[in-house]
């Protein structure tokens, strides 16, 4: 506590879920993510997520001080099992120079936006710049949003999709058939989606948390994207596939290597995981070179607060410029220590 607190000169802005929807687009999110990962920085600015939980409630905090931009802060995810599972997301943003509270942002849509935008940036570093045959395993929200984000950085020759539910994969294929200048069609198995593909997008977890992709389905010069397993209990890629990889590009070294079920299992099978991993920052900064034509290249993501904060800052900048959002009638005190 301090008695010399000061109220901010500018009152904080609040962006609702509807505001975020009106301000969002893939190009802006991708540009914000790319700029953040190109900037010099270290993982100390974006530590691992913090958990607090009881049998009925849980709270996850994802803080970040991005190397780029003017704002820093955290995304809070609150969950309660009191009435089924209810979850809310809140992003709080502070000014780097004054520590003033700048904005509160409903993070509901930001999570999906930043996840697919980051994957698009990461995938662009491991694939050749030519029309690609893309195999998609999964047909839900993540698969759809990622394909839309990919369309801003990749070229498509063909899209194949597999989902265990025929109606879902048919609907997915119908939505994307011709949408990006390439045919899309549903296939009857994950193997059929993956076999012979230039790029495989894994965007669905199996019910028993076993891998959804098998190593012998993957060609020797294929790129693989894994975004469906983000905790130690979840599996998406088999250890045999990771062992064959030339490189695994990750959004966060510590969390992917130590907290992802895929990488934990690979290490348990004797794979030297650490020697395979390159951070997205090192690739975009030019520190690590990727041969995008040869070898199995994997992009593996668990998500981070960095992605939330830089996308949220982009949204706040747009909101200020366009007069969108609600200026709060009060602010919080910033104290001098």
N, C-alpha and C positions, 0 to 999 in steps of 0.2 A: 504493500500500500504506500501511496505517496500523496502528499498534500499539494504538490505543484503540478498537477495534471492539467493538460490543455485539451480542449475540444478541437477537432480538425477544422481547418478553414473551409474545406469542402465536405459536405455531408455524404455519407455512403450511398451507393446505388444498389438497388435490389433488382435482379433479373429473374422473372418467373420462368416456368417451364415453357410457356407460350412465347415469351420474349426470346428465349434461347432458340426455339424452333424458327422464329422469323429471322434471326441473325445468322444462322448456321449455314455453311456450305462446305463442300469437300475441299475446294481449292484453298480457301482461307485456312482451314484446319491443317491441311498438309503443309502449307507454307510455314505456318507457325511451328509445327513439329520439326520440320527440316531445319529451320533456323536455330531452334533450341539445341538440337543434336549436333549441329555443325560448330557451335560455339565451344571454346575451350572450357573445360569444367571437370569436376570429379564427382564421384558418387557420394561424397560427404554432404553435398548440397541436396541430395535426394536420398535420405536413408530409407531403410525398409519400413514397411507398414507396421503400425502399432495396433495391437488387439487388446480389447477389454471385453470380457464376456461372463455371463452367468448362464445357467440352464435355460433362462427365458429371454434374455436380452444380449445383444452384442454391439460393439462399437469398433469400427476400424478407422484409423486416422492415416492419411497418406500425405505427409508434408513434403514441401520442396522449395528450395531457393534456386530458381533456374539461372543458368549463366547468362541468358539473354533476357531482354525485357526489363520493365520497371517494377513489376509486382512479384510478390512471393506469398506463400500461404499454404493451405491444406484443404484436402477434401475429406469430409467426415461422412462415413456411411453408418447409419443407425438401423438396427434390425430388432424386431420384437416377434416372439412366437406366441404372444398372448392371445391373438386372434388369427390363427394361421401364421404365415410369415409376412410381415409388412416391413418395407425398407424405404428409407429416405436418404437423399444425398444432398449435402450442402458444401459449397466451396466458398471459403473465406479468403479474401485477397487484401494484402497490405502493401503500402508503398515502401520501396527499398530505402529511400532516403529519410523518411519521417516516421516510419512504422505506423502511420495512420491507417485505420480501416478504410479501404477504398470501395469495396463491393462485397455483396453476398450474392451468390449465384446458385440457383436450383441446378444441381448436378445431374439430374435424371438423364437428360439427353447428352450431356457432355461426355459421359462415360463411353457410350457407344461411338460418338463422333471421334473422340481422341484415340480410341482403340483401333478403329479401322484406318484412321489417318496415319497413325504410327506404323501400322502393318504395311500400308502402301509405301511409305518411305523406306522401311526396312526391306521390303520385297524388291523394290526398284534397284537395290544394291546387289542382288544375287541372281538377277535374270538378265538374259541378253536383250538388246533393244531390237526386237523383231517380233512379228506376230507369234503368239504362243498358244499352244494347246493347253488348256487349263482344266484340271480335274478337281471338282469340288466335292468334298465329303461332308454332308450336312446341308440343310435347306432352310434353316431358321433365320432369325434376325441377324446373327453374326455373319453367316454365310452371305446373305443378301447385302448387308452394309459393306462387307469387305469387297465384294465384287464391284459394287458401285465406286468405292474408293479406288480400287485398282484401275478402273477405267480412266482415271486422271493421270496415271503414270505408266501404264502398260498398254501394249497392243494385243488384241485377241485374234487368234485364228479359229478357235473352236472352244466351246464350253461344254463340259460334261458334268452332270450332277447326279449324285446318289444320295438317297435318303431311305431309311427302312420303310417309310410310309409312301406307297406309290403315288397317292394324290399329292403329297407335298413336293416330291421331286418333279412331278409333271407340272405343277403350278409354278415352281421355280424356273423350269425350262421355258415355259410359256412367257413368263415375265421378261426373261433376258434374251430370248431368241431374237437375234437381229438388233438388239438394243445398242450394242457397241460395235456394230458392223461385222458380227460373226454369228454363226449358228449356235444355238444352245439346245441340248437335248438331254433327256433323262436316261439313265442307264440302270441296269438291274442289280449291280453289285458295286461295292467300294473298289474292288479290284479292277473292274471295267472302267471306272472313272479315273483311276490312277495309272493304269498300264499305258505306257507310251506317251504320257503327258510331259510337257516341258515344265509345268508348274502344278503342284498339288497343294490345294488349300484344305487343311484339316480344321473344320469348324464345328465339330460335334463330338461330344463325349459319349462313350458307351455306357450302358446302364450299370455294368459291373466294373467300370473303370479300367477295362483292358484296352490295349491299343486299338485304334480304329484303322490304322494303316499297317500293312505288313512289309517287311524289308524287301522281300522278293518281288513285290509289285513295282518297286521304284527302280528306274533305269539309272545307269552309271553317271549320267550328266543332267540330273533332274534337280530342280529347286523345290523345296518343301517348306510350307508355312504352317506353323503350329500355334494356334491361339485358343484352343479349347480346353487346355489343362493348365491351371495356374496355381495349384496347391500341391502339397506333398502327397495327398491321397489320390490325385487324379493322374490318369495315364492317357496318352494319345499316340505317342511314337514308341516303337519297340527299341530296346537297347541295341539290337542288331543293326538297325538303320543308323542310329547315332554313331555306332562304331565305324560305319562305312563313310561317314561324312568327311568332306574336306575342310569344312568350316561350319560353325554354328554362330550366326549373328544374333545377338541378344539386345534387348532394350535396357536391361539392368543385370549386370554380371552376378552380383551377390544373390539376388532373389531367384534368378533363373537357375543358377548352378546349384544353390543350396536348398531352395524351397520348392522347386518344380519336381513333380513325381517322375516325369520322364528322365530328367537328368540324375535324380537320386537312384533310379533303377539302373540307369546306364553305368553309373559309377560302381554300383553293387555287382554288376556283371564284368567289372574289370576295365571298363572304358576310361581312358585318360581324358575326362571331360574338360579339365582346365586347359589342356593344350589345344582343344578344338575351338574354344570360345573366343569371339571377337565382339567388342561392344559396337553398337550402332554409332556411337560417338567417334570411335577410332576409325571406323570405315568412312564416315562422312567427312571427317577432318583430314583424310588422306594418310593417316598413320598406318592403316591396314589396307592392303590391296586385295581385292576379290577377283578371282577368275570367274566371270559370270557365264562362261560357256562350258566349263569342264568340272567334273567332280560333282558329288552331291552337296548342295548348299542348302542349309537349313536356316530359316528365321524363326526364332522362338521368343515368345513374348509372355510376360506375366502382368504387364501394366505398371505404371508408376505415377506418383504424384506430379512429377515434372510434366507429364503429358496433360494432366488435368489443368494445371496452373497456366501453362502457356496458351492452351486453347481458350480457357476462361478469360485470360487477359485480352486475347484477340476479340472475344465477344464483347467485353466491356468497352474496348476502344470503339468498336462499331456502334455500340449502344449510345455512347456519348456523342458520336458524330451524327447519328440519325435521330437523336432525341427519343430513344426507346428506353423503357425501364422506369422504375419508381425511385425517386430520391427520398430516402428515409428522413423523417422529421427530426431525428436525433442521431448522434454518433457516440462513439465511446472515447473515453479519456486516454490520451497518450501522455505518459509521465516521463520526466527527466530523472535519471538515476545518477 
